[in-house]
């Protein structure tokens, strides 16, 4: 395997990883922002109010996007084997 092929594999792997975590982090960030705005407007500074909705949102997004994430990983792995880059 040449260094160019290794760089291509690493670039594709990083892209797959970013695609995997983007919806989960996006939903967690959105809920966190919404909770922060709610806390700022009501001046309620309860620590559990900041964490519990984000944890629930992340768990729900993992359940919703798990099939898609597994599909991305399977496609990436199959493409490695098809291209012959995964063969030792």
PDB file as gemmi writes it, atoms N, CA and C in Angstrom:
CRYST1    1.000    1.000    1.000  90.00  90.00  90.00 P 1                      
ATOM      1  N   UNK A   1       0.846  -1.165   0.000  1.00  0.00           N  
ATOM      2  CA  UNK A   1       0.000   0.000   0.000  1.00  0.00           C  
ATOM      3  C   UNK A   1       0.896   1.235   0.000  1.00  0.00           C  
ATOM      4  N   UNK A   2       0.581   2.136  -0.899  1.00  0.00           N  
ATOM      5  CA  UNK A   2       1.372   3.358  -1.000  1.00  0.00           C  
ATOM      6  C   UNK A   2       0.888   4.376   0.036  1.00  0.00           C  
ATOM      7  N   UNK A   3       1.717   5.373   0.310  1.00  0.00           N  
ATOM      8  CA  UNK A   3       1.291   6.422   1.251  1.00  0.00           C  
ATOM      9  C   UNK A   3       0.056   7.183   0.766  1.00  0.00           C  
ATOM     10  N   UNK A   4      -0.081   7.343  -0.540  1.00  0.00           N  
ATOM     11  CA  UNK A   4      -1.267   8.033  -1.061  1.00  0.00           C  
ATOM     12  C   UNK A   4      -2.544   7.246  -0.782  1.00  0.00           C  
ATOM     13  N   UNK A   5      -2.465   5.929  -0.919  1.00  0.00           N  
ATOM     14  CA  UNK A   5      -3.631   5.099  -0.616  1.00  0.00           C  
ATOM     15  C   UNK A   5      -3.978   5.157   0.866  1.00  0.00           C  
ATOM     16  N   UNK A   6      -2.955   5.158   1.708  1.00  0.00           N  
ATOM     17  CA  UNK A   6      -3.193   5.243   3.153  1.00  0.00           C  
ATOM     18  C   UNK A   6      -3.849   6.566   3.522  1.00  0.00           C  
ATOM     19  N   UNK A   7      -3.408   7.650   2.899  1.00  0.00           N  
ATOM     20  CA  UNK A   7      -3.997   8.966   3.168  1.00  0.00           C  
ATOM     21  C   UNK A   7      -5.445   8.994   2.687  1.00  0.00           C  
ATOM     22  N   UNK A   8      -5.719   8.386   1.536  1.00  0.00           N  
ATOM     23  CA  UNK A   8      -7.092   8.333   1.032  1.00  0.00           C  
ATOM     24  C   UNK A   8      -7.999   7.556   1.976  1.00  0.00           C  
ATOM     25  N   UNK A   9      -7.502   6.433   2.498  1.00  0.00           N  
ATOM     26  CA  UNK A   9      -8.288   5.639   3.443  1.00  0.00           C  
ATOM     27  C   UNK A   9      -8.550   6.433   4.719  1.00  0.00           C  
ATOM     28  N   UNK A  10      -7.532   7.089   5.229  1.00  0.00           N  
ATOM     29  CA  UNK A  10      -7.709   7.889   6.451  1.00  0.00           C  
ATOM     30  C   UNK A  10      -8.672   9.043   6.230  1.00  0.00           C  
ATOM     31  N   UNK A  11      -8.584   9.689   5.070  1.00  0.00           N  
ATOM     32  CA  UNK A  11      -9.503  10.796   4.774  1.00  0.00           C  
ATOM     33  C   UNK A  11     -10.938  10.301   4.708  1.00  0.00           C  
ATOM     34  N   UNK A  12     -11.151   9.169   4.050  1.00  0.00           N  
ATOM     35  CA  UNK A  12     -12.493   8.597   3.964  1.00  0.00           C  
ATOM     36  C   UNK A  12     -12.984   8.155   5.341  1.00  0.00           C  
ATOM     37  N   UNK A  13     -12.104   7.590   6.166  1.00  0.00           N  
ATOM     38  CA  UNK A  13     -12.492   7.167   7.512  1.00  0.00           C  
ATOM     39  C   UNK A  13     -12.914   8.366   8.365  1.00  0.00           C  
ATOM     40  N   UNK A  14     -12.174   9.454   8.269  1.00  0.00           N  
ATOM     41  CA  UNK A  14     -12.535  10.656   9.034  1.00  0.00           C  
ATOM     42  C   UNK A  14     -13.874  11.205   8.541  1.00  0.00           C  
ATOM     43  N   UNK A  15     -14.101  11.167   7.243  1.00  0.00           N  
ATOM     44  CA  UNK A  15     -15.376  11.632   6.692  1.00  0.00           C  
ATOM     45  C   UNK A  15     -16.529  10.780   7.212  1.00  0.00           C  
ATOM     46  N   UNK A  16     -16.345   9.467   7.237  1.00  0.00           N  
ATOM     47  CA  UNK A  16     -17.387   8.565   7.746  1.00  0.00           C  
ATOM     48  C   UNK A  16     -17.640   8.838   9.223  1.00  0.00           C  
ATOM     49  N   UNK A  17     -16.586   9.045   9.991  1.00  0.00           N  
ATOM     50  CA  UNK A  17     -16.748   9.327  11.421  1.00  0.00           C  
ATOM     51  C   UNK A  17     -17.520  10.628  11.632  1.00  0.00           C  
ATOM     52  N   UNK A  18     -17.181  11.659  10.867  1.00  0.00           N  
ATOM     53  CA  UNK A  18     -17.897  12.929  11.002  1.00  0.00           C  
ATOM     54  C   UNK A  18     -19.360  12.790  10.613  1.00  0.00           C  
ATOM     55  N   UNK A  19     -19.639  12.013   9.569  1.00  0.00           N  
ATOM     56  CA  UNK A  19     -21.028  11.781   9.179  1.00  0.00           C  
ATOM     57  C   UNK A  19     -21.775  10.983  10.240  1.00  0.00           C  
ATOM     58  N   UNK A  20     -21.079  10.074  10.926  1.00  0.00           N  
ATOM     59  CA  UNK A  20     -21.717   9.269  11.955  1.00  0.00           C  
ATOM     60  C   UNK A  20     -22.134  10.109  13.157  1.00  0.00           C  
ATOM     61  N   UNK A  21     -21.288  11.019  13.579  1.00  0.00           N  
ATOM     62  CA  UNK A  21     -21.570  11.760  14.811  1.00  0.00           C  
ATOM     63  C   UNK A  21     -22.328  13.060  14.580  1.00  0.00           C  
ATOM     64  N   UNK A  22     -22.412  13.526  13.343  1.00  0.00           N  
ATOM     65  CA  UNK A  22     -23.042  14.823  13.071  1.00  0.00           C  
ATOM     66  C   UNK A  22     -24.494  14.900  13.525  1.00  0.00           C  
ATOM     67  N   UNK A  23     -25.367  13.949  13.185  1.00  0.00           N  
ATOM     68  CA  UNK A  23     -26.760  14.090  13.628  1.00  0.00           C  
ATOM     69  C   UNK A  23     -26.913  13.977  15.143  1.00  0.00           C  
ATOM     70  N   UNK A  24     -26.104  13.141  15.769  1.00  0.00           N  
ATOM     71  CA  UNK A  24     -26.203  12.957  17.218  1.00  0.00           C  
ATOM     72  C   UNK A  24     -25.741  14.226  17.935  1.00  0.00           C  
ATOM     73  N   UNK A  25     -24.598  14.750  17.527  1.00  0.00           N  
ATOM     74  CA  UNK A  25     -24.103  15.981  18.147  1.00  0.00           C  
ATOM     75  C   UNK A  25     -24.991  17.177  17.812  1.00  0.00           C  
ATOM     76  N   UNK A  26     -25.517  17.201  16.595  1.00  0.00           N  
ATOM     77  CA  UNK A  26     -26.399  18.307  16.204  1.00  0.00           C  
ATOM     78  C   UNK A  26     -27.649  18.363  17.048  1.00  0.00           C  
ATOM     79  N   UNK A  27     -28.256  17.210  17.279  1.00  0.00           N  
ATOM     80  CA  UNK A  27     -29.456  17.189  18.109  1.00  0.00           C  
ATOM     81  C   UNK A  27     -29.135  17.531  19.561  1.00  0.00           C  
ATOM     82  N   UNK A  28     -28.028  17.018  20.068  1.00  0.00           N  
ATOM     83  CA  UNK A  28     -27.618  17.362  21.437  1.00  0.00           C  
ATOM     84  C   UNK A  28     -27.314  18.844  21.586  1.00  0.00           C  
ATOM     85  N   UNK A  29     -26.666  19.418  20.574  1.00  0.00           N  
ATOM     86  CA  UNK A  29     -26.364  20.847  20.598  1.00  0.00           C  
ATOM     87  C   UNK A  29     -27.638  21.681  20.536  1.00  0.00           C  
ATOM     88  N   UNK A  30     -28.583  21.270  19.700  1.00  0.00           N  
ATOM     89  CA  UNK A  30     -29.840  22.014  19.581  1.00  0.00           C  
ATOM     90  C   UNK A  30     -30.628  21.998  20.886  1.00  0.00           C  
ATOM     91  N   UNK A  31     -30.713  20.828  21.498  1.00  0.00           N  
ATOM     92  CA  UNK A  31     -31.441  20.732  22.767  1.00  0.00           C  
ATOM     93  C   UNK A  31     -30.716  21.520  23.855  1.00  0.00           C  
ATOM     94  N   UNK A  32     -29.388  21.452  23.874  1.00  0.00           N  
ATOM     95  CA  UNK A  32     -28.623  22.218  24.854  1.00  0.00           C  
ATOM     96  C   UNK A  32     -28.828  23.717  24.700  1.00  0.00           C  
ATOM     97  N   UNK A  33     -28.866  24.177  23.459  1.00  0.00           N  
ATOM     98  CA  UNK A  33     -29.101  25.605  23.205  1.00  0.00           C  
ATOM     99  C   UNK A  33     -30.506  26.003  23.633  1.00  0.00           C  
ATOM    100  N   UNK A  34     -31.475  25.167  23.328  1.00  0.00           N  
ATOM    101  CA  UNK A  34     -32.854  25.456  23.725  1.00  0.00           C  
ATOM    102  C   UNK A  34     -32.993  25.499  25.240  1.00  0.00           C  
ATOM    103  N   UNK A  35     -32.373  24.565  25.938  1.00  0.00           N  
ATOM    104  CA  UNK A  35     -32.429  24.542  27.403  1.00  0.00           C  
ATOM    105  C   UNK A  35     -31.714  25.762  27.982  1.00  0.00           C  
ATOM    106  N   UNK A  36     -30.596  26.142  27.387  1.00  0.00           N  
ATOM    107  CA  UNK A  36     -29.864  27.324  27.874  1.00  0.00           C  
ATOM    108  C   UNK A  36     -30.678  28.597  27.711  1.00  0.00           C  
ATOM    109  N   UNK A  37     -31.352  28.731  26.590  1.00  0.00           N  
ATOM    110  CA  UNK A  37     -32.206  29.903  26.380  1.00  0.00           C  
ATOM    111  C   UNK A  37     -33.360  29.891  27.377  1.00  0.00           C  
ATOM    112  N   UNK A  38     -33.941  28.723  27.594  1.00  0.00           N  
ATOM    113  CA  UNK A  38     -35.024  28.599  28.562  1.00  0.00           C  
ATOM    114  C   UNK A  38     -34.552  28.958  29.969  1.00  0.00           C  
ATOM    115  N   UNK A  39     -33.369  28.490  30.338  1.00  0.00           N  
ATOM    116  CA  UNK A  39     -32.830  28.812  31.661  1.00  0.00           C  
ATOM    117  C   UNK A  39     -32.519  30.300  31.785  1.00  0.00           C  
ATOM    118  N   UNK A  40     -32.021  30.900  30.713  1.00  0.00           N  
ATOM    119  CA  UNK A  40     -31.682  32.327  30.777  1.00  0.00           C  
ATOM    120  C   UNK A  40     -32.940  33.189  30.889  1.00  0.00           C  
ATOM    121  N   UNK A  41     -34.003  32.784  30.191  1.00  0.00           N  
ATOM    122  CA  UNK A  41     -35.209  33.603  30.243  1.00  0.00           C  
ATOM    123  C   UNK A  41     -35.966  33.438  31.547  1.00  0.00           C  
ATOM    124  N   UNK A  42     -35.937  32.236  32.127  1.00  0.00           N  
ATOM    125  CA  UNK A  42     -36.669  32.019  33.376  1.00  0.00           C  
ATOM    126  C   UNK A  42     -35.794  32.190  34.609  1.00  0.00           C  
ATOM    127  N   UNK A  43     -34.502  32.334  34.434  1.00  0.00           N  
ATOM    128  CA  UNK A  43     -33.521  32.475  35.504  1.00  0.00           C  
ATOM    129  C   UNK A  43     -33.550  31.292  36.474  1.00  0.00           C  
ATOM    130  N   UNK A  44     -33.852  30.127  35.936  1.00  0.00           N  
ATOM    131  CA  UNK A  44     -33.795  28.886  36.712  1.00  0.00           C  
ATOM    132  C   UNK A  44     -32.451  28.239  36.399  1.00  0.00           C  
ATOM    133  N   UNK A  45     -31.609  28.108  37.394  1.00  0.00           N  
ATOM    134  CA  UNK A  45     -30.260  27.578  37.185  1.00  0.00           C  
ATOM    135  C   UNK A  45     -30.100  26.213  37.851  1.00  0.00           C  
ATOM    136  N   UNK A  46     -30.983  25.316  37.537  1.00  0.00           N  
ATOM    137  CA  UNK A  46     -30.933  23.963  38.078  1.00  0.00           C  
ATOM    138  C   UNK A  46     -29.977  23.126  37.230  1.00  0.00           C  
ATOM    139  N   UNK A  47     -28.935  22.540  37.829  1.00  0.00           N  
ATOM    140  CA  UNK A  47     -27.949  21.779  37.040  1.00  0.00           C  
ATOM    141  C   UNK A  47     -28.541  20.568  36.317  1.00  0.00           C  
ATOM    142  N   UNK A  48     -29.494  19.894  36.951  1.00  0.00           N  
ATOM    143  CA  UNK A  48     -30.068  18.723  36.288  1.00  0.00           C  
ATOM    144  C   UNK A  48     -30.889  19.107  35.071  1.00  0.00           C  
ATOM    145  N   UNK A  49     -31.429  20.313  35.081  1.00  0.00           N  
ATOM    146  CA  UNK A  49     -32.201  20.779  33.928  1.00  0.00           C  
ATOM    147  C   UNK A  49     -31.310  20.967  32.710  1.00  0.00           C  
ATOM    148  N   UNK A  50     -30.029  21.174  32.932  1.00  0.00           N  
ATOM    149  CA  UNK A  50     -29.106  21.350  31.815  1.00  0.00           C  
ATOM    150  C   UNK A  50     -28.675  20.009  31.220  1.00  0.00           C  
ATOM    151  N   UNK A  51     -28.570  18.972  32.025  1.00  0.00           N  
ATOM    152  CA  UNK A  51     -28.009  17.706  31.556  1.00  0.00           C  
ATOM    153  C   UNK A  51     -29.039  16.674  31.119  1.00  0.00           C  
ATOM    154  N   UNK A  52     -30.110  16.547  31.837  1.00  0.00           N  
ATOM    155  CA  UNK A  52     -31.074  15.478  31.569  1.00  0.00           C  
ATOM    156  C   UNK A  52     -31.693  15.588  30.172  1.00  0.00           C  
ATOM    157  N   UNK A  53     -32.165  16.758  29.724  1.00  0.00           N  
ATOM    158  CA  UNK A  53     -32.727  16.820  28.365  1.00  0.00           C  
ATOM    159  C   UNK A  53     -31.696  16.506  27.279  1.00  0.00           C  
ATOM    160  N   UNK A  54     -30.447  16.924  27.489  1.00  0.00           N  
ATOM    161  CA  UNK A  54     -29.415  16.614  26.496  1.00  0.00           C  
ATOM    162  C   UNK A  54     -29.124  15.125  26.441  1.00  0.00           C  
ATOM    163  N   UNK A  55     -29.071  14.490  27.595  1.00  0.00           N  
ATOM    164  CA  UNK A  55     -28.820  13.049  27.626  1.00  0.00           C  
ATOM    165  C   UNK A  55     -29.962  12.303  26.938  1.00  0.00           C  
ATOM    166  N   UNK A  56     -31.185  12.699  27.219  1.00  0.00           N  
ATOM    167  CA  UNK A  56     -32.338  12.056  26.585  1.00  0.00           C  
ATOM    168  C   UNK A  56     -32.312  12.283  25.074  1.00  0.00           C  
ATOM    169  N   UNK A  57     -31.992  13.510  24.646  1.00  0.00           N  
ATOM    170  CA  UNK A  57     -31.947  13.804  23.213  1.00  0.00           C  
ATOM    171  C   UNK A  57     -30.869  12.986  22.511  1.00  0.00           C  
ATOM    172  N   UNK A  58     -29.717  12.831  23.139  1.00  0.00           N  
ATOM    173  CA  UNK A  58     -28.637  12.047  22.536  1.00  0.00           C  
ATOM    174  C   UNK A  58     -29.032  10.574  22.461  1.00  0.00           C  
ATOM    175  N   UNK A  59     -29.641  10.039  23.502  1.00  0.00           N  
ATOM    176  CA  UNK A  59     -30.077   8.641  23.475  1.00  0.00           C  
ATOM    177  C   UNK A  59     -31.142   8.402  22.412  1.00  0.00           C  
ATOM    178  N   UNK A  60     -32.079   9.324  22.287  1.00  0.00           N  
ATOM    179  CA  UNK A  60     -33.111   9.194  21.254  1.00  0.00           C  
ATOM    180  C   UNK A  60     -32.496   9.277  19.862  1.00  0.00           C  
ATOM    181  N   UNK A  61     -31.549  10.193  19.673  1.00  0.00           N  
ATOM    182  CA  UNK A  61     -30.921  10.319  18.354  1.00  0.00           C  
ATOM    183  C   UNK A  61     -30.074   9.089  18.023  1.00  0.00           C  
ATOM    184  N   UNK A  62     -29.450   8.474  19.022  1.00  0.00           N  
ATOM    185  CA  UNK A  62     -28.705   7.227  18.777  1.00  0.00           C  
ATOM    186  C   UNK A  62     -29.670   6.141  18.331  1.00  0.00           C  
ATOM    187  N   UNK A  63     -30.834   6.065  18.970  1.00  0.00           N  
ATOM    188  CA  UNK A  63     -31.812   5.058  18.563  1.00  0.00           C  
ATOM    189  C   UNK A  63     -32.344   5.338  17.152  1.00  0.00           C  
ATOM    190  N   UNK A  64     -32.581   6.605  16.842  1.00  0.00           N  
ATOM    191  CA  UNK A  64     -33.126   6.949  15.525  1.00  0.00           C  
ATOM    192  C   UNK A  64     -32.123   6.736  14.401  1.00  0.00           C  
ATOM    193  N   UNK A  65     -30.867   7.084  14.623  1.00  0.00           N  
ATOM    194  CA  UNK A  65     -29.871   7.069  13.558  1.00  0.00           C  
ATOM    195  C   UNK A  65     -28.972   5.837  13.571  1.00  0.00           C  
ATOM    196  N   UNK A  66     -29.234   4.870  14.456  1.00  0.00           N  
ATOM    197  CA  UNK A  66     -28.323   3.732  14.557  1.00  0.00           C  
ATOM    198  C   UNK A  66     -28.277   2.905  13.277  1.00  0.00           C  
ATOM    199  N   UNK A  67     -29.409   2.683  12.632  1.00  0.00           N  
ATOM    200  CA  UNK A  67     -29.399   1.918  11.381  1.00  0.00           C  
ATOM    201  C   UNK A  67     -28.586   2.623  10.307  1.00  0.00           C  
ATOM    202  N   UNK A  68     -28.740   3.928  10.212  1.00  0.00           N  
ATOM    203  CA  UNK A  68     -28.011   4.699   9.210  1.00  0.00           C  
ATOM    204  C   UNK A  68     -26.507   4.684   9.495  1.00  0.00           C  
ATOM    205  N   UNK A  69     -26.140   4.808  10.763  1.00  0.00           N  
ATOM    206  CA  UNK A  69     -24.726   4.803  11.145  1.00  0.00           C  
ATOM    207  C   UNK A  69     -24.099   3.439  10.846  1.00  0.00           C  
ATOM    208  N   UNK A  70     -24.797   2.373  11.181  1.00  0.00           N  
ATOM    209  CA  UNK A  70     -24.280   1.036  10.890  1.00  0.00           C  
ATOM    210  C   UNK A  70     -24.147   0.844   9.378  1.00  0.00           C  
ATOM    211  N   UNK A  71     -25.086   1.357   8.613  1.00  0.00           N  
ATOM    212  CA  UNK A  71     -24.999   1.284   7.157  1.00  0.00           C  
ATOM    213  C   UNK A  71     -23.778   1.998   6.617  1.00  0.00           C  
ATOM    214  N   UNK A  72     -23.461   3.163   7.182  1.00  0.00           N  
ATOM    215  CA  UNK A  72     -22.258   3.891   6.760  1.00  0.00           C  
ATOM    216  C   UNK A  72     -20.995   3.077   7.022  1.00  0.00           C  
ATOM    217  N   UNK A  73     -20.917   2.483   8.198  1.00  0.00           N  
ATOM    218  CA  UNK A  73     -19.730   1.702   8.558  1.00  0.00           C  
ATOM    219  C   UNK A  73     -19.617   0.458   7.680  1.00  0.00           C  
ATOM    220  N   UNK A  74     -20.737  -0.208   7.437  1.00  0.00           N  
ATOM    221  CA  UNK A  74     -20.720  -1.403   6.590  1.00  0.00           C  
ATOM    222  C   UNK A  74     -20.315  -1.042   5.163  1.00  0.00           C  
ATOM    223  N   UNK A  75     -20.874   0.040   4.628  1.00  0.00           N  
ATOM    224  CA  UNK A  75     -20.509   0.468   3.269  1.00  0.00           C  
ATOM    225  C   UNK A  75     -19.022   0.809   3.169  1.00  0.00           C  
ATOM    226  N   UNK A  76     -18.506   1.505   4.175  1.00  0.00           N  
ATOM    227  CA  UNK A  76     -17.090   1.864   4.176  1.00  0.00           C  
ATOM    228  C   UNK A  76     -16.215   0.618   4.221  1.00  0.00           C  
ATOM    229  N   UNK A  77     -16.575  -0.332   5.076  1.00  0.00           N  
ATOM    230  CA  UNK A  77     -15.793  -1.562   5.203  1.00  0.00           C  
ATOM    231  C   UNK A  77     -15.859  -2.394   3.926  1.00  0.00           C  
ATOM    232  N   UNK A  78     -17.048  -2.498   3.350  1.00  0.00           N  
ATOM    233  CA  UNK A  78     -17.180  -3.244   2.102  1.00  0.00           C  
ATOM    234  C   UNK A  78     -16.380  -2.598   0.981  1.00  0.00           C  
ATOM    235  N   UNK A  79     -16.380  -1.277   0.944  1.00  0.00           N  
ATOM    236  CA  UNK A  79     -15.621  -0.581  -0.090  1.00  0.00           C  
ATOM    237  C   UNK A  79     -14.118  -0.821   0.081  1.00  0.00           C  
ATOM    238  N   UNK A  80     -13.651  -0.905   1.310  1.00  0.00           N  
ATOM    239  CA  UNK A  80     -12.244  -1.232   1.547  1.00  0.00           C  
ATOM    240  C   UNK A  80     -11.908  -2.611   0.987  1.00  0.00           C  
ATOM    241  N   UNK A  81     -12.789  -3.577   1.237  1.00  0.00           N  
ATOM    242  CA  UNK A  81     -12.526  -4.937   0.764  1.00  0.00           C  
ATOM    243  C   UNK A  81     -12.662  -5.035  -0.752  1.00  0.00           C  
ATOM    244  N   UNK A  82     -13.625  -4.335  -1.337  1.00  0.00           N  
ATOM    245  CA  UNK A  82     -13.817  -4.379  -2.790  1.00  0.00           C  
ATOM    246  C   UNK A  82     -12.613  -3.779  -3.511  1.00  0.00           C  
ATOM    247  N   UNK A  83     -12.096  -2.686  -2.990  1.00  0.00           N  
ATOM    248  CA  UNK A  83     -10.942  -2.036  -3.609  1.00  0.00           C  
ATOM    249  C   UNK A  83      -9.651  -2.795  -3.378  1.00  0.00           C  
ATOM    250  N   UNK A  84      -9.693  -3.799  -2.509  1.00  0.00           N  
ATOM    251  CA  UNK A  84      -8.501  -4.579  -2.238  1.00  0.00           C  
ATOM    252  C   UNK A  84      -7.567  -3.928  -1.251  1.00  0.00           C  
ATOM    253  N   UNK A  85      -8.023  -2.852  -0.612  1.00  0.00           N  
ATOM    254  CA  UNK A  85      -7.141  -2.140   0.323  1.00  0.00           C  
ATOM    255  C   UNK A  85      -7.146  -2.789   1.692  1.00  0.00           C  
ATOM    256  N   UNK A  86      -8.136  -3.614   1.974  1.00  0.00           N  
ATOM    257  CA  UNK A  86      -8.212  -4.245   3.278  1.00  0.00           C  
ATOM    258  C   UNK A  86      -7.518  -5.601   3.326  1.00  0.00           C  
ATOM    259  N   UNK A  87      -7.028  -6.060   2.202  1.00  0.00           N  
ATOM    260  CA  UNK A  87      -6.385  -7.364   2.154  1.00  0.00           C  
ATOM    261  C   UNK A  87      -4.956  -7.234   2.660  1.00  0.00           C  
ATOM    262  N   UNK A  88      -4.588  -8.081   3.619  1.00  0.00           N  
ATOM    263  CA  UNK A  88      -3.229  -8.034   4.179  1.00  0.00           C  
ATOM    264  C   UNK A  88      -2.261  -8.757   3.300  1.00  0.00           C  
TER     265      UNK A  88                                                      
END                                                                             
